[in-house]
Amino acid sequence: MTVQEIDPRIRFTLVMAITTYDRKESTKRYYNRYALGIMLRALDDAMSEVAEGTSLHRALYDHFNGRVLTALEKAAGLPITYGGGGHDTGRPA
């Protein structure tokens, strides 16, 4: 499976979740103006892993953490894990 063969609705849903998350974060004092690009690149990397056979849940968990991971899991209809980014709490298979 290639990245192009992944259902485009999934990617669109995840991009919208990242954009919504970034828009909310942009009102905060500590906002990183480069965060949107960084998160979209991480999503590209995660989708490449999915194309190689990794589960969507595992790929998101490996590339995101915290509230953005929770937002992506909710958008994709996945069970919510706590941790992410290498933490072992609730790590998906």
Phi, psi and omega per residue, in radians:
M1 nan 2.391 3.100
T2 -1.860 2.953 3.122
V3 -1.033 -0.629 3.140
Q4 -1.175 -0.440 -3.111
E5 -1.462 -0.198 3.094
I6 -1.235 2.445 -3.121
D7 -0.918 2.073 -3.091
P8 -1.102 -0.397 3.112
R9 -1.152 -0.590 3.117
I10 -1.144 -0.852 3.139
R11 -1.086 -0.753 3.117
F12 -1.042 -0.778 3.133
T13 -1.065 -0.730 -3.140
L14 -1.227 -0.671 3.081
V15 -1.107 -0.730 3.111
M16 -1.120 -0.669 3.113
A17 -1.134 -0.711 3.105
I18 -1.153 -0.749 -3.133
T19 -1.113 -0.753 3.107
T20 -1.102 -0.779 3.105
Y21 -1.044 -0.795 -3.116
D22 -1.137 -0.688 3.124
R23 -1.076 -0.722 3.104
K24 -1.159 -0.712 -3.138
E25 -1.194 -0.483 -3.062
S26 -1.133 -0.299 3.124
T27 -1.482 -0.114 -3.079
K28 -1.611 2.703 -3.046
R29 -1.123 -0.627 -3.066
Y30 -1.532 0.216 -3.040
Y31 -0.990 2.359 3.076
N32 -1.753 1.972 -3.066
R33 -1.152 -0.232 3.127
Y34 -1.665 -0.042 -3.032
A35 -1.062 -0.708 -3.101
L36 -1.040 -0.830 3.118
G37 -1.096 -0.694 3.129
I38 -1.123 -0.761 -3.126
M39 -1.195 -0.661 3.112
L40 -1.165 -0.628 3.069
R41 -1.139 -0.730 3.099
A42 -1.099 -0.634 3.089
L43 -1.149 -0.719 3.065
D44 -1.020 -0.760 3.122
D45 -1.117 -0.727 3.129
A46 -1.124 -0.728 -3.141
M47 -1.179 -0.545 3.053
S48 -1.139 -0.680 3.086
E49 -1.138 -0.677 3.099
V50 -1.090 -0.707 3.122
A51 -1.104 -0.469 3.119
E52 -1.505 -0.058 3.063
G53 2.031 -0.068 3.101
T54 -1.308 2.555 3.102
S55 -1.179 2.644 3.130
L56 -1.030 -0.744 -3.119
H57 -1.070 -0.797 -3.141
R58 -1.137 -0.733 -3.119
A59 -1.124 -0.741 3.095
L60 -1.123 -0.733 -3.137
Y61 -1.071 -0.649 -3.117
D62 -1.282 -0.410 -3.042
H63 -1.909 -0.225 -3.105
F64 -2.315 2.848 3.035
N65 -2.649 3.048 3.057
G66 1.099 -2.528 -3.045
R67 -1.167 -0.563 3.133
V68 -1.202 -0.636 3.065
L69 -1.094 -0.778 3.118
T70 -1.062 -0.742 3.120
A71 -1.086 -0.718 3.139
L72 -1.208 -0.708 3.116
E73 -1.102 -0.732 3.107
K74 -1.104 -0.773 -3.117
A75 -1.095 -0.639 -3.106
A76 -1.522 -0.066 -3.134
G77 1.278 0.483 -3.139
L78 -1.662 2.747 3.051
P79 -1.097 2.499 -3.113
I80 -1.368 2.240 3.037
T81 -1.901 2.761 3.100
Y82 -2.031 2.199 -3.075
G83 2.164 -2.136 -3.120
G84 1.705 2.908 3.104
G85 1.073 0.608 3.076
G86 1.778 -0.147 3.082
H87 -1.288 2.611 -3.062
D88 -1.612 -0.082 -3.099
T89 -1.237 2.018 3.085
G90 1.196 0.419 -3.062
R91 -1.072 2.165 3.117
P92 -1.295 2.715 -3.132
A93 -1.318 nan nan
